[in-house]
Amino acid sequence: MSVINNAKVHFKTKLTDKLEWIEVPEWDNSKIYFKSSANLKQTEEVVALYRDNKIAEALVIVLITRALNEDKSKMFTMGDKFDLMNNVDPDVVTRVATHILNSEPEAEQIAGN
C-alpha cells in the first residue's frame, strides 16, 4: 500500500461514525454532537482567525463547522454566525467550542489500546 493510502486509512480510522457529545444545560440541556477529529479544510478558517487574533470568531466557526445534531446533520449554518457572535452567552460558546477542540483522540485510542 502506498504512503498516501496508508495516511488516508489512518485518518478514516480517526473519523469514525462514533459521535462524541457535550450537554449544554444553559441551552435547555441540549446535546451538541461532534466527531472528535476534523480535516484540514474544517480547521483552515479557525487557524486563520486565531492567527489574526479573532479568537471569539474562531470559536464560533468551530461550532458552525463541527457541531452536529444526533442524526449527524449540521447544527448551525453560517447564517447563525451573527447570533452566535452577538446574541449567545460567550462563556457557553467558549466552553463548548473548547471541549470540541480538546476532544482529539490520542494515538492509543485510535489503535484501540
mmCIF file of the C-alpha atoms, coordinates in Angstrom:
data_MODEL
# 
_entry.id   MODEL 
# 
loop_
_atom_site.group_PDB 
_atom_site.id 
_atom_site.type_symbol 
_atom_site.label_atom_id 
_atom_site.label_alt_id 
_atom_site.label_comp_id 
_atom_site.label_asym_id 
_atom_site.label_entity_id 
_atom_site.label_seq_id 
_atom_site.pdbx_PDB_ins_code 
_atom_site.Cartn_x 
_atom_site.Cartn_y 
_atom_site.Cartn_z 
_atom_site.occupancy 
_atom_site.B_iso_or_equiv 
_atom_site.pdbx_formal_charge 
_atom_site.auth_seq_id 
_atom_site.auth_comp_id 
_atom_site.auth_asym_id 
_atom_site.auth_atom_id 
_atom_site.pdbx_PDB_model_num 
ATOM 1   C CA . MET A 1 1   ? 0.000   0.000  0.000  1.00 0.00 ? 1   MET A CA 1 
ATOM 2   C CA . SER A 1 2   ? 1.301   3.491  -0.833 1.00 0.00 ? 2   SER A CA 1 
ATOM 3   C CA . VAL A 1 3   ? 2.064   6.096  1.800  1.00 0.00 ? 3   VAL A CA 1 
ATOM 4   C CA . ILE A 1 4   ? -0.903  8.236  0.736  1.00 0.00 ? 4   ILE A CA 1 
ATOM 5   C CA . ASN A 1 5   ? -3.232  5.251  1.053  1.00 0.00 ? 5   ASN A CA 1 
ATOM 6   C CA . ASN A 1 6   ? -1.797  4.465  4.495  1.00 0.00 ? 6   ASN A CA 1 
ATOM 7   C CA . ALA A 1 7   ? -2.350  8.103  5.504  1.00 0.00 ? 7   ALA A CA 1 
ATOM 8   C CA . LYS A 1 8   ? -5.934  8.043  4.238  1.00 0.00 ? 8   LYS A CA 1 
ATOM 9   C CA . VAL A 1 9   ? -6.714  4.798  6.055  1.00 0.00 ? 9   VAL A CA 1 
ATOM 10  C CA . HIS A 1 10  ? -5.247  6.234  9.264  1.00 0.00 ? 10  HIS A CA 1 
ATOM 11  C CA . PHE A 1 11  ? -7.366  9.387  9.001  1.00 0.00 ? 11  PHE A CA 1 
ATOM 12  C CA . LYS A 1 12  ? -10.511 7.467  8.106  1.00 0.00 ? 12  LYS A CA 1 
ATOM 13  C CA . THR A 1 13  ? -9.981  5.455  11.290 1.00 0.00 ? 13  THR A CA 1 
ATOM 14  C CA . LYS A 1 14  ? -9.936  8.728  13.252 1.00 0.00 ? 14  LYS A CA 1 
ATOM 15  C CA . LEU A 1 15  ? -13.138 9.908  11.561 1.00 0.00 ? 15  LEU A CA 1 
ATOM 16  C CA . THR A 1 16  ? -15.241 7.031  12.789 1.00 0.00 ? 16  THR A CA 1 
ATOM 17  C CA . ASP A 1 17  ? -19.007 7.161  12.711 1.00 0.00 ? 17  ASP A CA 1 
ATOM 18  C CA . LYS A 1 18  ? -18.980 7.423  16.504 1.00 0.00 ? 18  LYS A CA 1 
ATOM 19  C CA . LEU A 1 19  ? -20.119 10.809 17.700 1.00 0.00 ? 19  LEU A CA 1 
ATOM 20  C CA . GLU A 1 20  ? -18.968 12.454 20.892 1.00 0.00 ? 20  GLU A CA 1 
ATOM 21  C CA . TRP A 1 21  ? -21.312 14.874 22.632 1.00 0.00 ? 21  TRP A CA 1 
ATOM 22  C CA . ILE A 1 22  ? -21.462 17.592 25.227 1.00 0.00 ? 22  ILE A CA 1 
ATOM 23  C CA . GLU A 1 23  ? -24.558 18.514 27.170 1.00 0.00 ? 23  GLU A CA 1 
ATOM 24  C CA . VAL A 1 24  ? -25.306 22.225 27.429 1.00 0.00 ? 24  VAL A CA 1 
ATOM 25  C CA . PRO A 1 25  ? -27.572 22.856 30.419 1.00 0.00 ? 25  PRO A CA 1 
ATOM 26  C CA . GLU A 1 26  ? -27.837 26.565 29.616 1.00 0.00 ? 26  GLU A CA 1 
ATOM 27  C CA . TRP A 1 27  ? -29.479 25.649 26.307 1.00 0.00 ? 27  TRP A CA 1 
ATOM 28  C CA . ASP A 1 28  ? -32.283 23.574 27.861 1.00 0.00 ? 28  ASP A CA 1 
ATOM 29  C CA . ASN A 1 29  ? -29.937 20.574 28.287 1.00 0.00 ? 29  ASN A CA 1 
ATOM 30  C CA . SER A 1 30  ? -29.307 20.389 24.552 1.00 0.00 ? 30  SER A CA 1 
ATOM 31  C CA . LYS A 1 31  ? -26.752 17.865 23.410 1.00 0.00 ? 31  LYS A CA 1 
ATOM 32  C CA . ILE A 1 32  ? -24.228 19.005 20.849 1.00 0.00 ? 32  ILE A CA 1 
ATOM 33  C CA . TYR A 1 33  ? -22.731 16.122 18.920 1.00 0.00 ? 33  TYR A CA 1 
ATOM 34  C CA . PHE A 1 34  ? -19.408 16.202 17.069 1.00 0.00 ? 34  PHE A CA 1 
ATOM 35  C CA . LYS A 1 35  ? -16.714 13.981 15.645 1.00 0.00 ? 35  LYS A CA 1 
ATOM 36  C CA . SER A 1 36  ? -13.528 14.014 17.671 1.00 0.00 ? 36  SER A CA 1 
ATOM 37  C CA . SER A 1 37  ? -11.362 14.768 14.625 1.00 0.00 ? 37  SER A CA 1 
ATOM 38  C CA . ALA A 1 38  ? -11.531 17.382 11.896 1.00 0.00 ? 38  ALA A CA 1 
ATOM 39  C CA . ASN A 1 39  ? -9.954  17.618 8.466  1.00 0.00 ? 39  ASN A CA 1 
ATOM 40  C CA . LEU A 1 40  ? -7.658  20.430 7.350  1.00 0.00 ? 40  LEU A CA 1 
ATOM 41  C CA . LYS A 1 41  ? -10.431 22.168 5.429  1.00 0.00 ? 41  LYS A CA 1 
ATOM 42  C CA . GLN A 1 42  ? -12.517 22.377 8.607  1.00 0.00 ? 42  GLN A CA 1 
ATOM 43  C CA . THR A 1 43  ? -9.631  23.814 10.601 1.00 0.00 ? 43  THR A CA 1 
ATOM 44  C CA . GLU A 1 44  ? -8.207  26.206 7.990  1.00 0.00 ? 44  GLU A CA 1 
ATOM 45  C CA . GLU A 1 45  ? -10.548 29.112 8.755  1.00 0.00 ? 45  GLU A CA 1 
ATOM 46  C CA . VAL A 1 46  ? -10.238 28.572 12.511 1.00 0.00 ? 46  VAL A CA 1 
ATOM 47  C CA . VAL A 1 47  ? -6.438  28.715 12.323 1.00 0.00 ? 47  VAL A CA 1 
ATOM 48  C CA . ALA A 1 48  ? -6.525  31.840 10.142 1.00 0.00 ? 48  ALA A CA 1 
ATOM 49  C CA . LEU A 1 49  ? -8.871  33.619 12.544 1.00 0.00 ? 49  LEU A CA 1 
ATOM 50  C CA . TYR A 1 50  ? -6.794  32.586 15.539 1.00 0.00 ? 50  TYR A CA 1 
ATOM 51  C CA . ARG A 1 51  ? -3.647  33.842 13.805 1.00 0.00 ? 51  ARG A CA 1 
ATOM 52  C CA . ASP A 1 52  ? -5.418  37.195 13.244 1.00 0.00 ? 52  ASP A CA 1 
ATOM 53  C CA . ASN A 1 53  ? -6.294  37.268 16.969 1.00 0.00 ? 53  ASN A CA 1 
ATOM 54  C CA . LYS A 1 54  ? -10.022 36.843 16.236 1.00 0.00 ? 54  LYS A CA 1 
ATOM 55  C CA . ILE A 1 55  ? -10.455 34.224 18.946 1.00 0.00 ? 55  ILE A CA 1 
ATOM 56  C CA . ALA A 1 56  ? -14.197 34.654 19.522 1.00 0.00 ? 56  ALA A CA 1 
ATOM 57  C CA . GLU A 1 57  ? -14.939 34.336 15.817 1.00 0.00 ? 57  GLU A CA 1 
ATOM 58  C CA . ALA A 1 58  ? -12.681 31.283 15.606 1.00 0.00 ? 58  ALA A CA 1 
ATOM 59  C CA . LEU A 1 59  ? -14.660 29.608 18.401 1.00 0.00 ? 59  LEU A CA 1 
ATOM 60  C CA . VAL A 1 60  ? -17.934 30.370 16.633 1.00 0.00 ? 60  VAL A CA 1 
ATOM 61  C CA . ILE A 1 61  ? -16.566 28.834 13.420 1.00 0.00 ? 61  ILE A CA 1 
ATOM 62  C CA . VAL A 1 62  ? -15.692 25.700 15.416 1.00 0.00 ? 62  VAL A CA 1 
ATOM 63  C CA . LEU A 1 63  ? -19.359 25.417 16.369 1.00 0.00 ? 63  LEU A CA 1 
ATOM 64  C CA . ILE A 1 64  ? -20.580 26.116 12.846 1.00 0.00 ? 64  ILE A CA 1 
ATOM 65  C CA . THR A 1 65  ? -18.251 23.593 11.212 1.00 0.00 ? 65  THR A CA 1 
ATOM 66  C CA . ARG A 1 66  ? -18.204 20.846 13.855 1.00 0.00 ? 66  ARG A CA 1 
ATOM 67  C CA . ALA A 1 67  ? -21.444 20.900 15.889 1.00 0.00 ? 67  ALA A CA 1 
ATOM 68  C CA . LEU A 1 68  ? -23.917 18.258 14.772 1.00 0.00 ? 68  LEU A CA 1 
ATOM 69  C CA . ASN A 1 69  ? -27.406 17.066 15.580 1.00 0.00 ? 69  ASN A CA 1 
ATOM 70  C CA . GLU A 1 70  ? -27.807 13.454 16.670 1.00 0.00 ? 70  GLU A CA 1 
ATOM 71  C CA . ASP A 1 71  ? -28.642 12.464 13.070 1.00 0.00 ? 71  ASP A CA 1 
ATOM 72  C CA . LYS A 1 72  ? -25.225 13.908 12.014 1.00 0.00 ? 72  LYS A CA 1 
ATOM 73  C CA . SER A 1 73  ? -26.758 16.911 10.249 1.00 0.00 ? 73  SER A CA 1 
ATOM 74  C CA . LYS A 1 74  ? -25.168 20.315 10.823 1.00 0.00 ? 74  LYS A CA 1 
ATOM 75  C CA . MET A 1 75  ? -26.495 22.038 13.926 1.00 0.00 ? 75  MET A CA 1 
ATOM 76  C CA . PHE A 1 76  ? -25.527 25.547 12.797 1.00 0.00 ? 76  PHE A CA 1 
ATOM 77  C CA . THR A 1 77  ? -25.038 27.297 9.468  1.00 0.00 ? 77  THR A CA 1 
ATOM 78  C CA . MET A 1 78  ? -23.042 30.365 8.506  1.00 0.00 ? 78  MET A CA 1 
ATOM 79  C CA . GLY A 1 79  ? -26.375 32.183 8.748  1.00 0.00 ? 79  GLY A CA 1 
ATOM 80  C CA . ASP A 1 80  ? -26.211 31.587 12.527 1.00 0.00 ? 80  ASP A CA 1 
ATOM 81  C CA . LYS A 1 81  ? -22.815 33.278 12.836 1.00 0.00 ? 81  LYS A CA 1 
ATOM 82  C CA . PHE A 1 82  ? -24.213 36.708 13.728 1.00 0.00 ? 82  PHE A CA 1 
ATOM 83  C CA . ASP A 1 83  ? -26.402 35.320 16.501 1.00 0.00 ? 83  ASP A CA 1 
ATOM 84  C CA . LEU A 1 84  ? -23.616 33.121 17.865 1.00 0.00 ? 84  LEU A CA 1 
ATOM 85  C CA . MET A 1 85  ? -21.277 36.120 17.894 1.00 0.00 ? 85  MET A CA 1 
ATOM 86  C CA . ASN A 1 86  ? -23.728 38.656 19.360 1.00 0.00 ? 86  ASN A CA 1 
ATOM 87  C CA . ASN A 1 87  ? -26.756 37.027 20.967 1.00 0.00 ? 87  ASN A CA 1 
ATOM 88  C CA . VAL A 1 88  ? -25.425 33.907 22.694 1.00 0.00 ? 88  VAL A CA 1 
ATOM 89  C CA . ASP A 1 89  ? -23.570 33.673 26.011 1.00 0.00 ? 89  ASP A CA 1 
ATOM 90  C CA . PRO A 1 90  ? -19.859 33.854 25.093 1.00 0.00 ? 90  PRO A CA 1 
ATOM 91  C CA . ASP A 1 91  ? -18.905 31.714 28.097 1.00 0.00 ? 91  ASP A CA 1 
ATOM 92  C CA . VAL A 1 92  ? -21.065 28.862 26.801 1.00 0.00 ? 92  VAL A CA 1 
ATOM 93  C CA . VAL A 1 93  ? -19.761 29.229 23.235 1.00 0.00 ? 93  VAL A CA 1 
ATOM 94  C CA . THR A 1 94  ? -16.198 29.195 24.565 1.00 0.00 ? 94  THR A CA 1 
ATOM 95  C CA . ARG A 1 95  ? -16.793 26.159 26.787 1.00 0.00 ? 95  ARG A CA 1 
ATOM 96  C CA . VAL A 1 96  ? -18.481 24.098 24.063 1.00 0.00 ? 96  VAL A CA 1 
ATOM 97  C CA . ALA A 1 97  ? -16.024 25.022 21.292 1.00 0.00 ? 97  ALA A CA 1 
ATOM 98  C CA . THR A 1 98  ? -13.047 24.383 23.582 1.00 0.00 ? 98  THR A CA 1 
ATOM 99  C CA . HIS A 1 99  ? -14.486 20.995 24.538 1.00 0.00 ? 99  HIS A CA 1 
ATOM 100 C CA . ILE A 1 100 ? -14.803 20.084 20.863 1.00 0.00 ? 100 ILE A CA 1 
ATOM 101 C CA . LEU A 1 101 ? -11.260 21.232 20.125 1.00 0.00 ? 101 LEU A CA 1 
ATOM 102 C CA . ASN A 1 102 ? -9.835  19.327 23.094 1.00 0.00 ? 102 ASN A CA 1 
ATOM 103 C CA . SER A 1 103 ? -11.530 16.063 22.126 1.00 0.00 ? 103 SER A CA 1 
ATOM 104 C CA . GLU A 1 104 ? -8.952  14.978 19.553 1.00 0.00 ? 104 GLU A CA 1 
ATOM 105 C CA . PRO A 1 105 ? -8.251  11.280 20.178 1.00 0.00 ? 105 PRO A CA 1 
ATOM 106 C CA . GLU A 1 106 ? -4.871  10.066 21.373 1.00 0.00 ? 106 GLU A CA 1 
ATOM 107 C CA . ALA A 1 107 ? -2.903  7.581  19.247 1.00 0.00 ? 107 ALA A CA 1 
ATOM 108 C CA . GLU A 1 108 ? -3.653  4.813  21.759 1.00 0.00 ? 108 GLU A CA 1 
ATOM 109 C CA . GLN A 1 109 ? -7.392  5.460  21.460 1.00 0.00 ? 109 GLN A CA 1 
ATOM 110 C CA . ILE A 1 110 ? -7.195  5.242  17.687 1.00 0.00 ? 110 ILE A CA 1 
ATOM 111 C CA . ALA A 1 111 ? -5.271  1.985  17.855 1.00 0.00 ? 111 ALA A CA 1 
ATOM 112 C CA . GLY A 1 112 ? -7.826  0.631  20.336 1.00 0.00 ? 112 GLY A CA 1 
ATOM 113 C CA . ASN A 1 113 ? -5.333  0.207  23.166 1.00 0.00 ? 113 ASN A CA 1 
# 
